[in-house]
Amino acid sequence: MADDPAWAKEEGTTESPITAEKKTLEETKDADAPMSLLEQKRSMKAIDHPPEIDRNPLKFPDLAFGIAWIVSVVGMIYVAIAYGAQDVSDKAEEYDDDEKQAALEHLTKILILVFLFALFCAQMSMSVMMRCGGFMIHVGLIGINAFLIVSGVIFIEYTYWYCGVFLILVGLCGCLFHFYIRANIAFASACLHVGCEVVMDFPLLEVAAFAVSVLGVLFFFTFGVACYGYYNYQQDKEDDDEDEQARLTIVIFVFLFIFFWTQQVFKYIITAMTADTAQTWWYGLEHTGHPALNALGRTTTYHLGSIAFGAFFVALIETIVAIINYLRREAEKCPGGCCVSCVLWFVTCCLKCCESILDYMNKYAFIYVGIHGYSYLYAGKQVCALFATQGMTAVASDFFIEMIFFFFSVGIGLASAALGVAIVEYGPDDWSEGINQAEVVVGLLCGVGGYFVAHTVYALVEAANKSAFILFVENPHILEHTHEDDFNRLSRVWHMLGKEVKDEDKSPA
């Protein structure tokens, strides 16, 4: 059960401030000189005040999971320092020479330049998406279907007619699908416009997201150092029995679980932070303080337990999959282990499907956490209720937008790789000095880095898009008073889907 809005609690009324001000305006209007609709809207904007955000009282739901996650991270860092730091330091001294340090400095300069290029491309791509997102979705779908049909024809030409017929049928079904969901494309484009607008209006949101992503990369190295140090510690022991090896394996899998858990927590922190910021934009409070930094503060304190709770289950499935893959490799070494390996492979596929579904639902759950401050379980109930009524609209919108993000991410990654290779080939000679196989190494690192930068930016847009969808379903008319053009765009395509915009006098769910 959602809490009543703050204005209802304070004033003891069920009538929103916006509705009350509308009635006041209508009562005081001169009957002999009636105002036009445009004049009414302008006058209303002059007297409207942004309503207070309808957020649950700030508290710490699911606190136990937040504490457990923090303890596990601190434990991992302790193991990395106690067991691995000295080993890594000794290993690094073996490769400590001037030539290699110079190569590392040159590589760092190239990567920084390419990362800035990728960030610029991601920013420009958002401007393109805002103006012609629907057109790009149509082009993408046409391109995919055309590729399938042409591939099918080629397979038939080479006598692989089974595969050819199958690809052609899939392409034709894709064309029918494209025709029947054209209205959903318009709505996805409108939500994409809002998502891009939110991210571009809050530059600090990108800074915070990159900071969290960098922490994720640093923790990856911490995980590697901890595993390396603890493994060497066990190998240095005189006891080399099966119990010690089993203990080592268990500890490594525990480290792996903590690593998965932490990476999921960082990912969902970005999601909840973006949802909180998007709500600030929705309510017209973007110029008050530092909304992105405030959202990051709330997400990493009040909502951390809920985020750790949801991330725990995804990490658990990922760890089980890793264990099963380990058992598969061991089974393949044994005579007659082929059947066991096939069974384990099937179980792995089922678990990966469950993981994908859970991760998808978690993204919406943490949108609710960021917007309303719900606990994880209650947010999950709200997601189920949302999908019971608007599930197909949400899934279709996500599919189209993620398709665009994938194309742009790959394109920026390839462009970054090309830029890196061009710097090596045509840039200053000293920039590639000391780097073995410079074209390959620089091209690969720049490509992966460019894709990472684009993916981080688009993760913000994706979360903002989902937030806009939920806020529009819950309380659309707030947007009418804060960003009227966006409201008109969303409501128009919403009606194209045969849906009615929620009445203004109803409070958020």
C-alpha positions in Angstrom: 0.0 0.0 0.0 1.5 3.3 -1.1 1.7 6.2 1.4 -0.5 9.3 0.9 1.2 12.2 -0.7 3.0 14.7 1.6 0.5 17.5 0.8 -2.4 15.2 1.8 -0.8 14.4 5.2 -0.1 18.0 6.0 -3.3 19.6 4.9 -5.7 16.7 5.6 -7.2 16.8 2.1 -7.4 14.5 -0.9 -7.3 17.3 -3.4 -3.9 18.1 -5.0 -2.4 21.6 -5.0 -2.6 21.7 -8.8 -6.3 20.8 -8.8 -7.1 23.4 -6.1 -5.3 26.1 -8.0 -7.2 25.2 -11.1 -10.5 25.6 -9.3 -9.4 28.9 -7.8 -8.5 30.2 -11.3 -11.8 29.2 -12.7 -13.8 30.7 -9.8 -12.0 34.1 -10.1 -12.2 34.3 -13.9 -14.3 37.2 -15.2 -17.5 35.8 -16.8 -17.8 38.8 -19.2 -14.3 38.3 -20.5 -13.6 34.6 -20.6 -10.0 33.5 -21.0 -8.9 31.4 -23.9 -7.5 27.9 -23.2 -4.0 29.2 -23.9 -4.4 32.1 -21.6 -5.7 29.8 -18.8 -2.6 27.6 -19.2 -0.3 30.6 -19.1 -2.0 32.0 -16.1 -1.9 28.7 -14.4 1.8 28.3 -15.0 2.3 31.7 -13.4 0.6 30.6 -10.2 1.6 27.0 -10.1 4.2 25.8 -7.7 6.0 22.5 -8.3 4.3 20.0 -6.1 6.3 18.1 -3.5 7.7 14.8 -4.7 5.5 12.0 -3.5 8.3 9.9 -1.8 8.0 7.5 1.2 9.6 8.8 4.4 13.3 8.2 4.1 14.3 5.1 6.0 16.5 2.0 5.6 14.5 -0.9 4.2 16.3 -4.3 3.9 19.2 -2.9 6.0 20.5 -6.4 6.8 21.4 -7.1 3.2 23.2 -3.7 2.9 25.3 -4.4 6.0 26.1 -8.0 4.7 27.3 -6.6 1.4 29.5 -3.9 3.0 31.0 -6.6 5.3 31.7 -8.9 2.3 33.4 -6.1 0.3 35.5 -5.1 3.3 36.5 -8.7 3.7 37.5 -9.0 0.1 39.6 -5.8 0.3 41.3 -7.2 3.5 42.2 -10.5 1.8 43.6 -8.6 -1.2 45.8 -6.4 1.0 46.8 -9.2 3.4 47.6 -12.0 1.0 47.9 -10.5 -2.5 49.4 -7.0 -2.3 52.9 -8.1 -1.6 52.8 -10.8 -4.3 51.5 -8.4 -6.9 54.2 -5.8 -5.9 56.9 -8.4 -6.2 55.6 -9.5 -9.6 55.4 -5.9 -10.8 59.1 -5.3 -9.9 60.1 -8.0 -12.4 58.7 -5.8 -15.2 59.7 -2.5 -13.8 61.8 -0.8 -16.4 61.8 2.6 -18.1 60.7 1.3 -21.5 57.6 -0.4 -20.2 56.6 2.5 -18.0 57.0 4.8 -21.0 54.8 2.5 -23.0 52.2 2.5 -20.3 52.2 6.3 -20.2 51.7 6.5 -24.0 48.9 4.0 -23.9 47.2 5.9 -21.1 47.3 9.1 -23.2 45.8 7.3 -26.2 43.0 5.7 -24.1 42.1 9.0 -22.4 41.8 10.8 -25.8 39.7 7.9 -27.2 37.5 7.8 -24.1 36.7 11.5 -24.5 36.0 10.9 -28.2 33.6 8.1 -27.3 31.9 10.3 -24.7 31.4 13.1 -27.2 29.9 10.6 -29.7 27.5 9.3 -27.1 26.4 12.8 -26.3 25.9 13.6 -29.9 24.0 10.4 -30.5 21.5 11.4 -27.8 20.7 14.5 -29.7 20.1 12.4 -32.8 17.9 10.0 -30.8 15.8 12.8 -29.5 15.0 14.1 -33.0 14.6 10.9 -35.0 14.4 8.0 -32.6 11.3 6.6 -34.3 12.9 6.7 -37.7 16.0 4.8 -36.5 13.8 2.1 -34.9 12.0 1.7 -38.2 15.3 1.6 -40.2 16.8 -0.9 -37.7 13.8 -3.3 -38.0 13.7 -3.0 -41.8 17.5 -3.7 -41.9 17.2 -6.8 -39.6 14.3 -8.3 -41.6 16.0 -7.5 -44.9 19.2 -9.2 -43.7 17.3 -12.3 -42.6 15.5 -12.6 -45.9 18.6 -12.0 -48.0 20.6 -14.5 -45.9 17.8 -17.1 -46.5 18.0 -16.6 -50.2 21.8 -17.0 -50.2 21.5 -20.2 -48.1 18.9 -21.6 -50.7 21.3 -20.7 -53.5 24.0 -22.9 -51.8 21.4 -25.8 -51.4 21.0 -25.2 -47.6 17.4 -24.8 -48.2 16.3 -25.8 -44.7 18.2 -22.9 -43.1 17.2 -20.7 -46.0 13.5 -21.3 -45.7 13.7 -20.8 -41.9 15.5 -17.5 -42.2 13.0 -16.2 -44.8 10.0 -17.2 -42.6 11.6 -15.4 -39.6 12.2 -12.3 -41.8 8.6 -12.3 -43.0 7.3 -12.8 -39.5 9.5 -9.8 -38.5 7.9 -7.7 -41.2 4.4 -8.6 -39.9 5.6 -7.8 -36.3 6.9 -4.5 -37.5 3.6 -3.6 -39.1 1.4 -4.5 -36.1 3.6 -2.7 -33.5 4.1 0.6 -35.3 2.1 2.5 -32.6 4.4 1.1 -30.0 7.4 2.4 -31.9 6.0 6.0 -31.7 5.6 5.6 -27.9 9.1 4.2 -27.5 10.4 7.1 -29.5 8.6 9.6 -27.2 9.9 7.9 -24.0 13.4 7.8 -25.6 13.1 11.6 -26.1 12.3 12.1 -22.4 15.1 9.7 -21.3 17.7 11.6 -23.4 16.4 14.9 -22.2 16.8 13.9 -18.6 20.4 12.7 -19.0 21.4 15.8 -21.0 19.9 18.1 -18.4 22.0 16.6 -15.6 25.7 16.4 -16.5 26.6 15.4 -13.0 24.5 12.3 -13.5 27.0 11.0 -16.0 29.9 12.0 -13.8 28.3 10.0 -10.9 27.6 7.0 -13.2 31.2 6.9 -14.5 32.5 7.2 -10.9 30.4 4.2 -9.9 31.6 2.3 -13.0 35.3 3.1 -12.2 34.7 1.6 -8.7 33.4 -1.5 -10.4 36.6 -1.7 -12.5 38.8 -1.2 -9.4 36.9 -3.9 -7.5 37.5 -6.2 -10.4 41.3 -5.8 -9.9 40.7 -6.2 -6.1 39.0 -9.5 -6.8 41.9 -10.6 -9.0 44.5 -9.7 -6.4 42.6 -11.4 -3.6 42.3 -14.7 -5.6 45.9 -14.6 -6.7 47.2 -13.9 -3.2 45.0 -16.5 -1.5 45.9 -19.1 -4.1 49.7 -18.5 -3.6 49.1 -18.6 0.2 47.5 -22.1 -0.1 50.2 -23.3 -2.5 53.0 -22.3 -0.2 51.5 -24.5 2.6 53.2 -27.9 3.1 49.8 -29.6 3.3 48.7 -30.5 -0.2 45.8 -32.9 0.5 42.4 -33.0 -1.0 40.8 -31.1 1.9 43.1 -28.1 1.3 42.3 -28.1 -2.4 38.6 -28.3 -1.7 38.8 -25.4 0.8 40.7 -23.4 -1.8 38.0 -24.1 -4.4 35.2 -23.1 -2.0 37.0 -19.9 -1.0 37.5 -18.9 -4.7 33.8 -19.5 -5.4 32.9 -17.3 -2.4 35.2 -14.6 -3.8 33.5 -15.0 -7.1 30.0 -14.6 -5.5 31.1 -11.4 -3.7 32.5 -10.1 -7.0 29.2 -10.8 -8.9 27.2 -9.3 -6.0 29.3 -6.1 -6.0 29.1 -5.7 -9.8 25.3 -6.0 -9.7 25.0 -3.6 -6.7 27.0 -1.0 -8.7 24.8 -1.5 -11.8 21.6 -1.1 -9.8 22.9 1.9 -7.9 23.1 3.6 -11.3 19.6 2.5 -12.2 18.0 3.8 -8.9 20.0 7.0 -9.0 18.8 7.8 -12.5 15.2 7.1 -11.5 15.5 9.5 -8.5 17.0 12.1 -10.8 14.3 11.6 -13.5 11.6 12.1 -10.9 13.2 15.4 -10.0 13.1 16.4 -13.6 9.5 15.2 -13.9 8.4 17.4 -11.0 10.1 20.4 -12.5 12.7 20.7 -9.7 15.9 20.3 -11.9 17.2 23.7 -10.9 17.1 23.1 -7.2 20.5 22.2 -5.7 22.3 19.2 -7.2 19.6 16.6 -7.9 22.0 14.0 -9.3 24.4 14.2 -6.3 21.4 14.1 -3.9 20.0 11.1 -5.7 23.4 9.3 -5.5 23.5 10.1 -1.7 20.0 8.7 -1.2 20.7 5.6 -3.3 24.0 4.7 -1.5 22.5 5.2 2.0 18.7 4.8 2.3 18.2 2.4 -0.7 21.5 0.4 -0.4 19.8 -2.4 1.5 17.1 -2.9 -1.1 19.6 -2.8 -3.9 21.9 -5.3 -2.2 18.8 -7.5 -1.6 17.8 -7.6 -5.3 21.4 -8.0 -6.5 22.0 -10.9 -4.1 19.7 -13.2 -6.1 21.2 -12.4 -9.5 24.7 -12.9 -8.1 23.6 -16.2 -6.5 22.4 -17.5 -9.9 25.6 -16.3 -11.6 27.7 -18.2 -9.0 25.7 -21.4 -9.4 26.2 -21.2 -13.1 30.0 -20.8 -12.6 30.0 -23.8 -10.3 28.0 -25.9 -12.8 30.4 -24.9 -15.6 33.3 -26.1 -13.3 31.5 -29.4 -12.7 31.0 -29.7 -16.5 34.7 -29.4 -17.2 35.4 -32.0 -14.5 32.8 -34.4 -15.8 34.2 -34.2 -19.4 37.5 -35.5 -18.0 35.8 -38.7 -16.7 34.9 -41.7 -19.0 31.2 -41.5 -19.9 30.9 -38.0 -18.6 29.3 -36.7 -21.9 25.7 -37.4 -20.7 26.4 -35.6 -17.4 27.9 -32.7 -19.2 24.8 -32.4 -21.5 22.4 -32.4 -18.5 24.5 -29.7 -16.7 24.5 -27.7 -19.9 20.7 -27.8 -20.1 20.5 -26.7 -16.4 22.9 -23.9 -17.2 20.7 -22.6 -20.0 17.6 -22.7 -17.7 19.5 -20.8 -15.0 20.7 -18.2 -17.5 17.1 -17.6 -18.7 16.0 -17.2 -15.1 18.9 -14.7 -14.5 17.9 -12.7 -17.6 14.3 -12.5 -16.5 15.2 -11.6 -12.9 17.7 -8.9 -14.0 15.0 -7.4 -16.4 12.4 -7.3 -13.6 15.0 -5.9 -11.1 15.6 -2.9 -13.3 12.0 -1.9 -13.0 12.0 -2.8 -9.3 14.8 -0.4 -8.7 13.1 2.3 -10.7 10.4 2.1 -8.1 13.0 2.0 -5.3 14.6 5.2 -6.7 11.3 7.0 -7.2 9.3 6.0 -4.1 11.8 4.5 -1.7 10.0 1.2 -1.5 11.6 -2.0 -0.1 12.7 -4.5 -2.6 9.9 -6.9 -2.1 7.2 -4.2 -2.3 8.8 -2.8 -5.4 8.7 -6.2 -6.9 4.9 -6.4 -6.2 4.5 -3.0 -8.0 6.4 -4.3 -11.0 4.1 -7.3 -11.2 1.1 -5.0 -11.0 2.6 -2.8 -13.7 3.2 -5.7 -16.1 -0.2 -7.1 -15.5 -1.7 -4.0 -17.1 1.1 -2.5 -19.3 3.5 -5.4 -19.7 3.4 -5.6 -23.5 3.8 -1.8 -23.9 6.9 -1.9 -21.6 8.5 -4.9 -23.2 8.0 -3.5 -26.8 9.4 -0.1 -25.8 12.4 -1.7 -24.1 13.1 -3.9 -27.1 13.2 -1.0 -29.6 15.3 1.2 -27.4 17.8 -1.5 -26.5 18.1 -2.2 -30.2 19.1 1.4 -30.9 21.5 1.4 -27.9 23.2 -1.8 -29.2 23.8 -0.4 -32.7 25.1 2.9 -31.3 27.3 1.2 -28.7 28.9 -1.1 -31.4 29.3 1.8 -33.7 31.0 4.0 -31.1 33.2 1.0 -30.1 34.3 0.5 -33.8 34.9 4.2 -34.3 37.0 4.3 -31.1 39.1 1.4 -32.3 39.6 3.1 -35.6 40.7 6.3 -33.9 43.2 4.4 -31.7 44.7 2.6 -34.8 44.8 6.0 -36.6 46.7 7.6 -33.7 49.2 4.7 -33.8 49.6 4.9 -37.6 49.6 8.7 -38.2 50.0 10.3 -34.8 53.2 11.2 -33.0 55.8 8.4 -33.1 56.6 8.5 -29.4 52.9 7.8 -28.6 53.2 4.2 -29.7 56.8 3.7 -28.7 57.4 0.6 -26.6 54.0 -1.0 -27.2 54.3 -4.5 -28.7 51.9 -5.0 -31.7 50.7 -1.5 -31.1 47.9 -1.5 -33.7 46.3 -4.7 -32.3 46.7 -3.8 -28.6 45.6 -0.2 -29.0 42.7 -1.0 -31.4 41.4 -3.7 -29.0 41.6 -1.6 -25.9 40.1 1.5 -27.5 37.3 -0.5 -29.0 36.4 -2.1 -25.7 36.8 1.2 -23.9 34.7 3.1 -26.3 31.9 0.5 -26.1 32.2 0.7 -22.2 31.8 4.5 -22.3 28.8 4.3 -24.6 27.2 1.5 -22.7 27.5 3.5 -19.4 25.8 6.6 -21.0 23.1 4.5 -22.6 22.4 2.7 -19.3 21.4 6.1 -17.9 19.1 6.8 -20.8 17.6 3.3 -20.5 16.9 3.9 -16.7 15.5 7.4 -17.4 13.3 5.9 -20.2 11.9 3.3 -17.8 11.3 6.0 -15.2 9.4 8.1 -17.6 7.2 5.2 -18.5 6.3 4.5 -14.8 5.8 8.1 -13.9 3.6 8.6 -16.9 1.5 5.7 -16.0 1.2 6.8 -12.4 1.0 10.6 -12.5 1.1 12.0 -16.1 -0.4 15.4 -15.4 2.5 16.5 -13.3 4.4 16.6 -16.6 1.8 18.7 -18.1 2.6 21.6 -15.8 6.4 21.1 -15.8 7.3 20.0 -19.4 4.1 20.5 -21.5 5.7 19.6 -24.9 6.8 16.2 -23.5 3.4 15.6 -22.0 1.6 16.4 -25.3 4.0 14.1 -27.2 3.6 11.2 -24.7 -0.2 11.6 -24.4 -0.7 11.7 -28.2 1.1 8.4 -28.8 -0.5 6.9 -25.7 -3.9 7.6 -27.2 -2.6 5.9 -30.4 -2.2 2.8 -28.4 -5.9 3.0 -27.4 -5.2 3.9 -23.8 -6.5 6.7 -21.7 -4.3 9.1 -19.8 -4.9 8.9 -16.0 -7.1 11.5 -14.5 -5.3 14.5 -13.0 -7.1 14.5 -9.7 -5.8 11.0 -8.8 -2.7 10.7 -6.7 0.2 8.4 -7.7 -0.2 4.7 -7.1 
